[in-house]
């Protein structure tokens, strides 16, 4: 037995001695050409071994390589595909005999790898891949019979003392896109690599890009654990950082870092990222963003379900245009994703920006398809829009009331897709106003709006620009004329109207706008392709009712306007007072109008306004003109008297006023005005020019037989007399005057008729003269004698009448010039 043991020991010593002596008898450098030939045969590339090959067998099977180069594929620019300055691999011999692989630190220094894509999209490693595929597809010539112990692994354990990669460079260029990237100065070191045992990994490199022009320095430190048998992987204490800079980047400089623990169990298809902390700080010439994100990620790769719990994002934005040059954002939420079902749920969302806080829950479907959809609810907590705009240095339009926009709140259910959004159960609060209903927008590229809204009440004038008063009224006409020459009238927003695509209804409980107060307002809007229809519209207006249809047609160069409106039982005085500040007419009004016009400006539309309408007022007054007072002054002037100053209101009362009108190119023509009052009967006819607001109107005022009404007793002796009044001037400054020419002419005719009757009675007798006098001026059949006498009398009286008329008219004009 001892002899056998001695023989075995001797054999072992002999083998070890042979292994130790082997490198002394075999020089691996003698096989360089053979090695290069085999590489070329396998890859089609030339392998150049520039340095010596070192080989040892005991106690390590060690291979040391000096500089070597693998040639590039034909047609590519780089001199070589790969270069290595030095490589070292060492394996313990004795454990290998026990099917245990124990390797020393693998060393690779000075690696240069050139990866290229030509203009046609071909890469310089395509041939290597093809060679490998050809070899894999070649049928095996060896026997396919398996040894009995084939199921046993070739190696029972594998341990590596570490990996050391130094001064590596990987260069990649794409001629088809004109891009190139360089990974330079790559250094990688690890502690011993054992299955399932954490090992320290330390890596850093520089990344350089030409399109966009940028560079970055990247570092990574972690304890990595790999258990190939159990398919478990872990990165504990992961610390990744990147510092990037580049003029073509959105931010010239950025500093990123990622920390956390990552575990993966591929057997269970499970991934977990705990204690995740992602930080980013970026800046350019004016802005700086400092953000931090934390959370926990779990993912079931088999079911494709992932959760992000306790997601928390904070960001600080520094910008000179922000309040105090800073703004802060805070977001918290929970996220669930199911890629198999293509769903995404964002729950307990809370987004705070300055004083704005948005809360909500959102569910998305078909997230991997071309048109995903979403639904959920949002709530924007009450905030001051005016303060928020001030804090963010956003200039708001000037408003009449600076206390507006102090409270804004929004609640809504929402749904939609990438090209539309629907707000259902919308509830919007703006100061004292509350808006509810539905609102939707589709086709974001060219938005189309659809809505059904209800607004309880609003004072729109509070949000309008303040009315600027003219301080120097004496210089206003000259400056206005000069301004009109220097600044042409602003064109109507025809192009903006063409962009409107909206359909819906708005109901308003109470509204004040441009001074007018109305209730129960209903507006129907249908606008598309430049045709805007506001039809029907209705409102309760100053104890009456408004109904109307308005159409704006912007499909041509000039805007076309079409109106069809009616008012019933509206109190005209309060309406005009609120609208213009001056009630020219009071009373209960009923009116209608059908008008059309076209033009690029408001003035042009006024100049082309055409159509017709009618009006009727009851129990009211015409403000700015007291016809009874004018007649009294005229009467006193005719008598050479002067009335004392009157404190009677400058208005003409009436029980009814009605008429119709036609409009032709901006000129309103009315020929049937009829006004009735206890004292007066007025008929009127004339024109009004909307373009220049000029008036050319005539009234015939008759005194009726009553002592009631304005100054009835003083004018009782003018009963039956018709007094003509001429109205000129403008809408804002009408100028009424008594038509003296017609007044004197009518008076002379009456006196002439009376004198002619008396002459005929003297010549022909009372019976025949009275008969003819009744026909004076009305019959053409007279006897020759009576005709001759009448003509003589008439001629004589006519001369006298003309002389008298001239004197009377001059006297009256002189007397009345201080009154009119």
C-alpha positions in Angstrom: 0.0 0.0 0.0 2.8 2.3 0.9 4.3 1.6 -2.5 1.1 2.6 -4.3 0.9 5.8 -2.4 4.5 6.6 -3.2 3.9 5.9 -6.8 0.9 8.3 -6.9 2.8 11.1 -5.1 5.6 10.6 -7.5 3.3 10.9 -10.5 1.8 14.1 -9.1 5.1 15.6 -8.5 6.2 14.6 -12.0 3.1 16.2 -13.6 3.5 19.4 -11.6 7.2 19.5 -12.5 6.3 18.9 -16.2 3.7 21.8 -16.1 6.2 24.1 -14.5 8.9 23.1 -17.0 6.5 23.3 -20.0 6.8 27.1 -20.6 10.6 26.6 -20.7 10.3 24.2 -23.5 7.3 25.7 -25.5 7.5 29.4 -26.6 3.9 30.7 -27.3 5.3 33.5 -29.4 6.2 30.9 -32.0 2.5 30.4 -32.7 1.6 34.1 -33.4 1.2 33.5 -37.1 -0.9 30.4 -36.5 -3.1 32.3 -34.1 -3.6 35.2 -36.5 -4.4 32.7 -39.3 -7.1 31.0 -37.2 -8.6 34.4 -36.2 -8.7 35.5 -39.9 -10.3 32.2 -40.8 -13.0 32.6 -38.3 -13.7 36.3 -38.7 -12.2 37.5 -42.0 -10.2 40.0 -40.1 -6.4 40.3 -39.5 -5.2 40.0 -35.9 -1.9 41.6 -35.3 0.0 40.5 -32.1 2.6 43.3 -31.6 3.8 42.4 -28.1 5.1 39.2 -26.5 2.8 36.5 -25.3 3.5 35.4 -21.7 2.4 31.9 -20.7 2.6 30.1 -17.3 0.9 27.0 -16.0 1.5 26.5 -12.3 0.2 27.5 -9.9 -1.8 29.7 -12.3 -2.6 29.1 -15.9 -1.7 32.6 -17.0 -1.8 34.3 -20.3 -0.3 37.8 -20.8 -0.8 39.6 -24.1 1.0 42.7 -25.3 -0.5 45.2 -27.7 -2.8 43.6 -30.3 -5.0 45.0 -33.2 -8.0 43.5 -35.0 -8.5 45.1 -38.5 -11.6 47.0 -39.5 -14.1 45.9 -42.2 -13.5 47.1 -45.7 -15.1 50.5 -46.7 -14.9 52.1 -43.2 -12.7 55.0 -42.1 -11.1 53.8 -38.8 -7.7 52.1 -39.1 -8.8 49.2 -36.8 -11.9 47.7 -35.4 -10.4 47.0 -32.0 -7.1 47.6 -30.2 -5.9 46.4 -26.8 -2.7 47.7 -25.1 -2.5 44.8 -22.6 -4.5 41.9 -21.4 -4.0 39.4 -18.5 -6.0 36.3 -17.6 -5.0 33.9 -14.8 -6.7 30.7 -13.7 -5.7 28.4 -10.8 -4.7 25.0 -11.9 -5.5 22.7 -9.0 -9.1 23.9 -8.4 -9.7 23.5 -12.2 -8.9 19.8 -11.8 -11.8 19.7 -9.3 -14.2 21.4 -11.8 -13.8 24.6 -9.9 -12.9 27.8 -11.9 -10.9 30.3 -9.8 -9.8 33.2 -11.9 -7.5 36.1 -10.8 -8.4 39.7 -11.6 -9.1 40.0 -15.4 -7.0 42.9 -16.7 -7.7 44.8 -19.9 -5.9 48.0 -20.6 -6.1 50.5 -23.4 -9.1 49.1 -25.3 -10.1 51.1 -28.3 -13.3 49.9 -30.1 -14.4 51.7 -33.3 -18.1 51.2 -34.2 -19.2 52.7 -37.5 -22.3 52.9 -39.7 -21.9 54.0 -43.3 -24.3 56.2 -45.4 -26.2 53.1 -46.4 -26.8 52.0 -42.9 -24.3 49.1 -42.9 -22.2 48.6 -39.8 -18.6 47.5 -39.5 -19.6 44.5 -37.3 -22.2 43.0 -39.7 -19.6 40.6 -41.1 -18.7 39.3 -37.7 -22.3 38.6 -36.9 -22.8 36.9 -40.2 -19.8 34.7 -39.7 -21.0 33.6 -36.3 -24.5 32.8 -37.7 -22.9 30.7 -40.4 -20.8 28.8 -38.0 -23.8 28.2 -35.7 -25.8 26.9 -38.7 -23.1 24.4 -39.8 -24.2 20.8 -38.9 -22.1 19.2 -36.2 -19.9 16.4 -37.4 -19.3 14.9 -34.1 -21.5 12.2 -32.6 -24.6 13.5 -31.0 -24.6 10.8 -28.4 -24.5 12.2 -24.9 -22.2 10.9 -22.2 -23.8 9.5 -19.2 -22.8 12.5 -17.0 -23.8 15.2 -19.6 -26.4 16.5 -17.3 -23.7 17.5 -14.8 -22.3 21.0 -15.2 -18.8 21.2 -16.6 -17.8 23.5 -13.7 -19.2 23.2 -10.3 -18.2 26.7 -9.1 -16.9 29.9 -10.8 -15.1 32.6 -8.9 -13.4 35.7 -10.3 -11.1 37.8 -8.2 -12.3 40.9 -10.1 -12.3 42.8 -13.3 -10.0 45.8 -14.1 -10.7 47.7 -17.2 -8.6 50.8 -17.7 -8.3 53.6 -20.3 -10.9 52.1 -22.6 -12.4 54.1 -25.4 -15.5 53.2 -27.5 -16.0 55.4 -30.5 -19.2 55.3 -32.6 -20.1 57.3 -35.7 -23.2 57.1 -37.9 -22.5 58.6 -41.4 -26.2 58.1 -42.4 -27.3 60.6 -39.7 -24.2 62.7 -39.4 -23.9 61.8 -35.7 -21.0 60.6 -33.6 -20.6 59.6 -29.9 -17.5 58.8 -28.0 -17.2 56.9 -24.7 -13.7 57.8 -23.5 -11.5 57.1 -20.5 -13.7 54.2 -19.3 -12.4 52.7 -16.1 -14.1 49.8 -14.4 -12.9 47.9 -11.3 -14.7 45.3 -9.2 -14.1 43.2 -6.1 -14.2 39.4 -6.3 -17.2 38.1 -8.3 -18.9 35.2 -6.6 -22.5 34.0 -7.3 -25.0 35.6 -4.9 -22.3 37.6 -3.0 -22.4 41.4 -3.3 -19.3 42.9 -4.9 -18.2 46.5 -5.2 -18.3 48.0 -8.7 -16.7 51.3 -9.5 -17.0 52.8 -13.0 -16.5 56.2 -14.6 -16.2 57.5 -18.2 -16.6 60.6 -20.4 -19.4 60.8 -23.0 -18.9 63.1 -26.0 -21.5 64.0 -28.6 -21.3 66.1 -31.7 -25.0 66.3 -32.6 -26.0 67.9 -30.3 -22.6 69.2 -29.3 -22.3 68.1 -25.6 -20.1 66.2 -23.2 -20.7 64.5 -19.9 -18.8 62.8 -17.1 -20.5 59.7 -15.7 -19.7 57.8 -12.5 -21.3 54.7 -11.0 -20.7 53.0 -7.7 -22.7 50.1 -6.3 -22.5 46.7 -4.6 -23.6 44.3 -7.3 -24.8 40.8 -6.6 -25.4 38.2 -9.3 -26.7 34.7 -8.8 -26.9 33.1 -12.2 -28.3 29.8 -10.8 -31.2 31.5 -9.0 -31.4 34.3 -11.6 -31.3 36.9 -8.9 -29.6 40.2 -9.4 -29.2 43.2 -7.1 -27.6 46.6 -7.1 -27.4 47.8 -3.5 -26.4 51.3 -2.6 -26.5 52.4 -6.2 -25.0 55.8 -6.8 -25.1 57.2 -10.3 -24.1 60.7 -11.4 -23.7 62.6 -14.6 -22.4 66.1 -15.1 -23.3 67.3 -18.6 -22.7 70.6 -20.5 -23.3 71.8 -24.0 -24.3 75.0 -25.8 -26.9 73.3 -27.9 -28.7 71.8 -24.9 -31.9 73.3 -23.4 -29.7 73.9 -20.3 -26.1 74.7 -20.8 -25.2 72.7 -17.7 -26.9 69.8 -15.9 -26.1 67.7 -12.9 -28.0 64.4 -12.5 -27.8 61.8 -9.8 -29.7 58.6 -9.1 -29.6 56.6 -5.8 -31.5 53.6 -4.6 -31.5 49.8 -4.3 -32.5 47.6 -7.2 -33.5 44.0 -6.9 -34.5 41.6 -9.7 -35.7 38.0 -9.5 -36.0 36.8 -13.1 -37.2 33.4 -12.0 -40.2 35.1 -10.4 -40.2 37.9 -13.0 -40.1 40.5 -10.2 -38.3 43.9 -10.1 -38.1 46.2 -7.1 -36.5 49.7 -6.8 -36.6 51.0 -3.2 -35.4 54.2 -1.7 -35.3 55.8 -5.1 -33.9 59.3 -5.2 -33.5 61.1 -8.5 -32.0 64.6 -8.3 -31.4 67.0 -11.2 -30.0 70.5 -11.3 -29.9 72.3 -14.6 -29.1 75.9 -15.6 -28.6 78.2 -18.5 -27.8 81.9 -18.7 -31.0 83.0 -16.9 -32.7 80.0 -15.5 -31.9 77.3 -12.9 -34.0 74.2 -12.1 -33.4 72.1 -9.0 -35.6 69.0 -8.8 -35.8 65.9 -6.6 -38.0 62.8 -7.1 -38.5 60.0 -4.6 -40.6 56.9 -4.5 -40.8 53.1 -4.5 -41.1 51.1 -7.7 -42.3 47.5 -7.9 -43.0 45.6 -11.1 -44.2 42.2 -12.0 -42.6 41.5 -15.4 -44.8 38.4 -16.0 -48.1 40.3 -15.7 -46.6 43.6 -16.8 -48.0 45.3 -13.8 -46.0 48.1 -12.1 -46.6 50.4 -9.1 -45.0 53.6 -8.1 -45.9 54.4 -4.5 -45.2 57.5 -2.5 -44.2 59.5 -5.6 -42.9 62.9 -4.4 -41.5 65.5 -6.8 -40.2 68.9 -5.6 -38.8 71.5 -7.9 -37.4 75.0 -7.5 -37.3 77.2 -10.5 -35.1 80.4 -10.5 -35.8 83.0 -13.2 -35.5 86.8 -13.1 -39.0 87.1 -14.5 -40.5 85.1 -11.5 -41.7 86.7 -8.2 -38.6 87.0 -6.0 -36.9 85.4 -9.0 -38.2 82.0 -7.8 -41.1 79.5 -8.1 -41.7 76.3 -6.2 -43.6 73.2 -7.4 -44.6 70.2 -5.4 -46.3 67.0 -6.8 -47.4 63.9 -4.9 -49.2 60.9 -6.3 -49.5 57.1 -6.6 -49.2 55.4 -10.1 -50.3 52.0 -11.2 -49.6 50.7 -14.7 -50.8 47.5 -16.4 -49.1 47.2 -19.8 -50.9 44.0 -20.7 -54.3 45.7 -20.1 -52.8 49.0 -21.3 -54.1 51.0 -18.4 -52.6 53.7 -16.2 -54.0 55.0 -12.9 -52.8 58.2 -11.2 -54.4 58.4 -7.8 -54.3 61.1 -5.1 -52.7 63.5 -7.4 -51.7 66.8 -5.8 -49.9 69.5 -7.7 -49.0 72.7 -6.1 -47.5 75.7 -7.9 -47.2 78.9 -5.9 -50.7 79.4 -4.5 -52.3 77.1 -7.1 -53.3 73.6 -5.8 -54.7 71.0 -8.2 -56.0 67.7 -6.9 -57.4 64.8 -8.9 -57.6 61.2 -10.0 -57.0 60.0 -13.5 -57.4 56.7 -15.3 -56.0 56.1 -18.8 -56.7 53.3 -21.2 -55.0 52.0 -24.4 -51.8 53.7 -23.3 -49.7 51.9 -25.9 -52.0 52.5 -28.8 -52.0 55.4 -31.2 -55.0 57.0 -29.5 -55.0 56.5 -25.7 -58.0 57.7 -23.7 -58.4 59.0 -20.2 -61.0 59.9 -17.6 -61.1 61.2 -14.1 -61.8 64.2 -11.9 -59.9 67.4 -11.0 -60.4 70.1 -8.4 -58.5 73.3 -8.4 -58.7 74.7 -4.9 -59.8 78.4 -4.5 -57.0 80.9 -5.3 -56.5 84.5 -6.2 -55.8 84.7 -9.9 -54.8 88.3 -9.6 -52.2 87.5 -6.8 -50.9 84.5 -8.8 -50.5 86.6 -11.9 -48.7 89.3 -9.8 -46.5 86.8 -8.2 -45.5 85.3 -11.6 -45.2 88.8 -13.1 -47.9 88.2 -15.6 -49.5 91.5 -16.7 -53.3 91.3 -16.7 -55.5 93.5 -18.9 -56.6 96.7 -17.3 -60.0 96.3 -15.6 -62.6 98.8 -14.2 -62.7 96.9 -10.9 -59.3 96.0 -9.4 -61.0 93.7 -6.9 -61.9 91.2 -9.6 -60.2 87.8 -10.1 -59.7 87.4 -6.3 -61.5 84.0 -6.2 -61.2 81.2 -8.8 -62.2 77.6 -8.2 -62.7 74.7 -10.6 -64.3 71.3 -10.2 -65.0 68.9 -13.1 -65.2 65.3 -14.3 -63.0 65.0 -17.3 -62.4 62.5 -20.1 -60.7 62.6 -23.5 -57.8 61.5 -25.7 -54.7 62.9 -27.3 -56.9 65.0 -29.5 -59.9 66.0 -27.4 -61.0 66.8 -23.8 -64.5 66.7 -22.3 -65.3 68.5 -19.0 -68.5 67.2 -17.5 -70.3 68.4 -14.4 -68.1 71.5 -14.7 -68.3 73.9 -11.8 -66.3 77.1 -12.1 -66.4 80.0 -9.6 -65.2 83.4 -10.6 -65.5 86.0 -7.8 -69.3 86.1 -7.2 -70.2 84.2 -10.4 -70.8 80.5 -10.7 -70.6 78.6 -14.1 -71.9 75.1 -14.5 -72.4 72.7 -17.4 -70.4 70.8 -20.0 -67.6 71.9 -22.2 -65.5 70.0 -24.7 -62.6 70.7 -27.1 -61.7 68.5 -30.0 -59.0 68.7 -32.7 -56.3 70.6 -30.8 -54.6 71.6 -34.0 -57.8 73.5 -35.1 -59.9 73.5 -31.9 -63.7 72.9 -32.1 -65.7 73.8 -29.0 -69.0 72.3 -27.9 -70.7 73.4 -24.7 -73.9 73.8 -22.7 -73.3 76.3 -19.9 -75.3 78.1 -17.2 -74.0 81.2 -15.5 -76.0 82.4 -12.4 -74.9 86.1 -12.7 -72.1 88.3 -13.7 -71.2 92.0 -13.9 -69.1 92.0 -17.1 -68.4 95.7 -16.8 -66.1 95.0 -13.8 -63.8 93.1 -16.1 -63.8 95.6 -18.9 -61.2 98.4 -19.4 -62.2 101.6 -17.6 -63.9 104.3 -19.6 -61.4 107.2 -20.2 -62.9 110.6 -20.0 -61.9 113.5 -22.3 -60.5 116.1 -20.0 -60.3 118.9 -22.6 -63.5 119.0 -24.5 -62.7 122.2 -26.3 -59.7 120.7 -28.1 -61.4 117.3 -28.7 -62.6 117.8 -32.2 -59.2 119.0 -33.5 -57.3 116.3 -31.8 -59.8 113.7 -32.9 -59.5 114.7 -36.5 -55.8 114.7 -36.3 -55.8 111.2 -34.6 -58.2 109.9 -37.3 -55.7 111.0 -40.0 -52.8 109.5 -38.1 -54.5 106.3 -36.9 -56.9 104.6 -39.3 -59.9 102.9 -37.9 -59.2 99.5 -36.4 -60.3 96.7 -38.7 -62.8 94.1 -37.6 -61.3 90.8 -36.5 -62.4 88.9 -39.6 -59.5 86.4 -39.5 -60.2 85.7 -35.8 -63.9 85.0 -36.6 -62.8 82.5 -39.3 -60.9 80.5 -36.7 -63.9 80.1 -34.4 -65.4 76.6 -34.5 -68.0 76.5 -31.7 -71.5 75.1 -31.1 -73.5 75.3 -27.9 -75.8 77.3 -25.6 -75.3 79.7 -22.8 -77.9 80.6 -20.2 -77.3 83.5 -17.9 -79.5 84.3 -14.9 -78.5 88.0 -14.6 -75.9 90.0 -16.4 -74.7 93.6 -16.6 -72.7 94.5 -19.7 -71.9 97.9 -21.3 -74.2 99.3 -18.6 -77.2 97.2 -19.6 -78.8 94.9 -17.1 -80.7 91.9 -18.4 -82.0 88.6 -17.0 -82.8 85.1 -18.2 -80.5 85.4 -21.1 -80.3 82.6 -23.7 -77.7 82.5 -26.4 -77.3 79.8 -29.0 -74.0 79.8 -30.9 -73.2 77.9 -34.1 -69.9 79.0 -35.7 -67.8 77.2 -38.3 -65.6 78.2 -41.3 -66.2 81.9 -40.8 -70.0 81.8 -40.4 -71.1 82.7 -36.9 -74.7 82.4 -36.0 -76.1 83.7 -32.8 -79.6 82.4 -33.2 -81.9 82.3 -31.3 -81.2 84.8 -28.6 -83.6 86.0 -25.9 -83.5 88.0 -22.7 -85.7 89.8 -20.2 -84.8 93.4 -20.7 -86.0 96.3 -18.6 -89.5 94.9 -17.8 -89.8 93.7 -21.3 -88.5 91.0 -23.7 -85.8 90.8 -26.3 -85.6 88.2 -29.1 -83.1 88.3 -31.9 -81.0 86.6 -34.5 -77.5 87.8 -35.4 -75.4 86.4 -38.2 -71.8 87.3 -38.9 -70.4 86.1 -42.2 -66.6 86.4 -42.4 -66.1 84.0 -45.3 -65.3 86.9 -47.7 -62.8 89.8 -47.3 -65.5 92.1 -45.9 -67.6 91.1 -42.8 -71.3 90.7 -43.5 -73.7 91.5 -40.7 -77.4 90.4 -40.6 -79.7 91.4 -37.8 -83.3 90.4 -37.0 -84.3 91.7 -33.6 -87.4 92.6 -31.6 -88.1 94.2 -28.3 -91.5 94.1 -26.5 -92.7 96.2 -23.6 -89.2 97.5 -22.8 -88.8 100.6 -20.7 -86.8 102.7 -23.1 -85.7 105.4 -20.6 -83.8 103.2 -18.1 -82.4 101.2 -21.0 -81.0 104.2 -22.9 -79.8 105.7 -19.6 -77.8 102.6 -18.8 -76.6 102.2 -22.4 -75.5 105.8 -23.2 -75.8 107.7 -20.0 -78.6 109.9 -21.5 -82.2 108.7 -22.1 -83.3 110.5 -25.3 -86.6 108.7 -25.2 -88.6 107.3 -22.4 -91.7 105.2 -22.4 -92.7 101.6 -23.1 -91.1 100.5 -26.3 -92.0 97.9 -28.9 -89.7 97.8 -31.9 -88.3 95.5 -34.6 -85.6 95.7 -37.2 -84.2 93.7 -40.0 -80.9 95.0 -41.2 -77.9 93.9 -43.2 -74.5 95.5 -43.8 -70.9 94.7 -44.8 -67.5 96.2 -44.4 -64.0 95.8 -42.9 -64.7 98.4 -40.2 -67.6 99.5 -38.0 -67.9 102.7 -40.0 -68.1 100.8 -43.3 -70.9 98.6 -41.9 -72.8 101.7 -40.8 -72.5 103.1 -44.3 -73.9 100.0 -45.9 -76.7 99.3 -43.4 -79.9 98.4 -45.3 -83.3 97.1 -44.3 -86.4 98.1 -42.5 -88.2 98.2 -39.2 -90.8 99.8 -37.0 -91.3 101.2 -33.5 -94.0 102.2 -31.1 -93.7 104.0 -27.8 -96.4 104.7 -25.3 -96.6 107.0 -22.3 -93.2 108.5 -22.7 -91.3 111.6 -23.5 -88.7 112.9 -26.0 -85.8 114.3 -24.0 -83.8 117.3 -25.2 -86.6 119.1 -26.9 -89.7 120.8 -25.4 -91.9 121.5 -28.4 -94.6 123.2 -26.3 -92.0 125.6 -24.9 -90.6 126.3 -28.4 -94.2 127.2 -29.6 -94.8 129.4 -26.6 -91.6 131.3 -27.3 -92.5 131.6 -30.9 -96.0 132.9 -30.0 -94.6 135.5 -27.6 -92.0 136.6 -30.2 -94.7 137.1 -32.8 -96.4 139.4 -30.3 -93.2 141.2 -29.5 -93.2 139.7 -26.0 -90.5 137.9 -24.1 -91.3 135.0 -21.8 -89.5 134.6 -18.5 -87.1 131.7 -18.1 -88.9 128.4 -17.6 -88.0 125.7 -15.3 -90.0 123.1 -17.2 -88.1 120.0 -18.1 -86.6 120.0 -21.6 -88.8 117.2 -22.9 -91.9 116.6 -24.9 -94.4 114.3 -23.3 -96.5 111.9 -25.5 -99.1 109.2 -25.0 -98.0 107.4 -28.1 -95.3 107.6 -30.7 -95.0 105.2 -33.7 -93.5 104.9 -37.1 -91.7 102.7 -39.6 -88.4 103.2 -41.3 -86.3 102.0 -44.1 -82.5 101.9 -44.2 -80.5 102.3 -47.4 -76.6 102.5 -47.2 -76.6 103.8 -43.7 -79.4 106.4 -44.2 -82.5 105.9 -42.1 -85.7 107.2 -43.7 -88.9 107.7 -41.7 -92.0 109.2 -43.3 -94.8 108.3 -41.0 -93.9 109.5 -37.5 -97.0 110.0 -35.4 -96.9 111.4 -31.9 -99.9 112.0 -29.7 -100.0 113.9 -26.4 -102.8 115.6 -24.5 -101.8 119.0 -26.0 -100.0 118.1 -29.3 -100.4 116.1 -32.4 -97.1 115.7 -34.2 -96.5 114.2 -37.6 -92.9 113.8 -38.8 -90.7 112.8 -41.7 -87.0 112.9 -42.5 -83.7 111.2 -42.5 -80.9 110.3 -40.2 -77.4 109.4 -41.4 -75.8 106.7 -39.2 -72.3 107.3 -40.7 -72.0 110.9 -39.6 -75.0 111.0 -37.2 -76.5 113.9 -39.1 -80.2 114.7 -38.7 -82.5 116.2 -41.3 -86.0 115.9 -39.9 -89.3 117.9 -40.1 -92.2 118.0 -37.6 -95.7 119.4 -38.0 -97.0 120.2 -34.6 -100.7 120.7 -34.1 -102.3 122.2 -31.0 -105.3 120.2 -29.9 -108.3 121.5 -28.0 -107.5 120.8 -24.4 -105.9 122.6 -21.5 -104.2 119.5 -20.2 -100.6 118.6 -20.8 -97.5 120.7 -21.1 -98.5 124.4 -21.1 -102.0 123.7 -22.4 -103.6 126.9 -21.1 -100.9 129.2 -22.5 -101.3 127.6 -26.0 -105.1 127.3 -26.0 -105.6 130.2 -28.4 -103.4 128.3 -30.9 -105.9 125.6 -31.2 -106.0 124.3 -34.7 -102.8 125.9 -35.8 -100.1 123.6 -37.3 -96.6 124.7 -36.5 -93.7 123.3 -38.5 -90.4 122.5 -36.7 -87.1 121.7 -38.4 -84.6 119.4 -36.5 -81.0 119.4 -37.7 -77.7 118.8 -35.9 -76.5 115.4 -34.7 -77.7 112.5 -32.6 -75.9 113.9 -29.6 -76.7 117.5 -30.2 -80.0 117.9 -32.0 -81.0 121.5 -33.1 -84.8 122.1 -33.2 -86.1 125.4 -34.8 -89.5 126.7 -35.9 -89.8 126.6 -39.7 -90.6 130.4 -40.1 -90.9 130.3 -43.8 -93.7 127.8 -43.8 -95.3 129.3 -40.7 -95.5 132.8 -42.3 -96.6 131.3 -45.7 -99.5 129.4 -44.0 -100.5 132.4 -42.0 -100.5 134.6 -45.2 -102.6 132.1 -47.0 -105.2 132.2 -44.3 -105.4 136.0 -44.2 -105.5 136.1 -48.1 -108.3 133.6 -48.1 -110.3 135.6 -45.5 -109.9 139.0 -47.4 -110.8 137.4 -50.7 -114.0 136.1 -49.2 -114.9 139.5 -47.9 -114.3 141.2 -51.3 -116.4 138.6 -53.2 -119.3 139.1 -50.7 -119.2 142.8 -51.4 -119.2 142.5 -55.2 -121.5 139.5 -55.7 -123.7 139.5 -52.6 -123.6 137.5 -49.5 -125.2 134.4 -51.0 -123.2 134.1 -54.2 -120.0 135.5 -52.7 -120.2 133.1 -49.7 -120.7 130.2 -52.1 -117.7 131.1 -54.3 -115.6 132.0 -51.2 -116.1 128.4 -50.1 -114.6 127.2 -53.4 -111.8 129.7 -53.4 -108.7 128.1 -54.6 -110.4 124.8 -55.0 -112.6 125.2 -58.3 -111.4 126.1 -61.8 -115.0 126.8 -63.1 -116.0 130.5 -62.5 -118.0 133.1 -64.4 -115.9 135.5 -66.4 -117.1 138.5 -64.5 -116.6 137.1 -61.1 -113.3 135.7 -62.2 -112.1 139.1 -63.3 -113.2 140.8 -60.1 -111.7 138.1 -58.0 -108.4 138.2 -59.9 -108.2 142.0 -59.4 -108.9 141.7 -55.7 -106.4 138.8 -55.4 -103.7 140.7 -57.2 -104.1 143.7 -55.0 -104.2 141.7 -51.9 -101.3 139.5 -53.0 -99.0 142.5 -53.4 -100.1 143.7 -50.0 -99.6 140.3 -48.5 -96.1 139.9 -49.9 -95.1 143.2 -48.4 -96.7 142.3 -45.1 -95.1 138.9 -45.1 -91.6 140.2 -45.6 -92.0 142.7 -42.8 -93.5 140.1 -40.5 -90.9 137.5 -41.2 -88.1 140.0 -40.6 -89.7 141.1 -37.4 -90.3 137.5 -36.2 -86.7 136.5 -37.0 -85.4 139.4 -35.1 -87.6 138.5 -32.2 -86.8 134.8 -32.2 -83.0 134.9 -32.8 -82.4 135.0 -29.0 -84.6 131.9 -28.6 -83.4 129.6 -31.3 
